[in-house]
């Protein structure tokens, strides 16, 4: 187990090293110009009631108290910017078996550099160490009842071909490493993705795009890995100054590492619509369908349909409201199971999530917050459960 854990730290450290190398590139000419730098320290305190802390049908509830300091450093460089953020989180549970506290660490970095008047480079790093975590990655629940390291490194290049066209190239590496061997051997993975998108404006309100992407996912244990190629087109449209929309779609070809699983070709589509009825209100609706990595062992893939809706509104200059709801349908096929001895079946999961938040601005440095979160899982493959969380808290800027 220690060997596996050291491997995870080494991989994550390597990704961080790549990030710091990107900082050096972006900041190499920083001393020659005037800088605008800003350092902030924030603190968030919350008390929360959780009615199903283990996400089981035999629910166990608990109160918890959360302390989240946050340090943020912003630097405006001669031809870009840099943002560095560190947020530890201490959680104390009043009624949880075993350890009654968790300590999480989250570090993120965002660097942008205008290499030339036409070329912009960007680097984003997100590193997380979590105990007894709750994390969603691209809509998929990746957490178990175990500590893990999670790291995502993104590199992007945007080249303006002309006044009406642009070419974007991106690369991403994502890794997940659990601490316990019995979980790690089934769930540890790496995702490598590369993609290019060409955008061309047609008039002031329409932008057409074409895209080609590649994604590879590999597991350390029983191999549920696959390679996917996406090819498609889309359009971004400003219907009015208050209504914006985008849609893209195409074909996805997926090749599985396991010889027993046949390759598959399927359409993919996703889109969103944003409406701004007033400067204080924002409504967004969207959804998508594609083949996706599986959240259930021993399946290697799922067909996922996702729909979501979010709304934000500034009720007054001091009171802000936000709400979101999503509905996900995941279809699993026995033909895409890597182990027939487990008697895999065709199955469907329905996931409903809702969150709501209200905040009151006491003054320029202090906010009072209240939130509610709900999660429902209805599954043919796992135990069903409902989970609700209610919290109240205080957020302040200390510096």
Buried (B, 14 or more C-beta within 10 A) or exposed (E): EEEBBEBBEEBBEBBBEBBEEBBEBBBEEBEEEEEEEEEEEBBBBBEBBBBBBBBEEEBEBBBBBBEBBBBBBBBBBBBBBBBBBBBBBEBEBEEBEEEEEBEBBBBBBBBBBBBEEEEBBBBBBBBBBBBBBBBEBEBBBBBBEBBBBBBBBBBBBBBBEEEEBBBBEBBBBBBBBBBBBEBBBBBBBBBBBBBBBBBBBEEEEEBBBBBBBBBBBBBBBBBBBBBBBBBBEBBBBBEEEEBBBBBBBBEBBBBBBBEEBEEBEBEBBBBBBBBBEEEEBBBBBBBBBBBBBBBBBBBBBBBBBBBBBBBBBBEEEEEBBBBBBBBBBBBBBEBBBBBEEEEBEEBBBBBBBBBBBBBBBEEEEEBBBBBBBBBBBBBBBBEEBBBBBBBBBBBBBEE
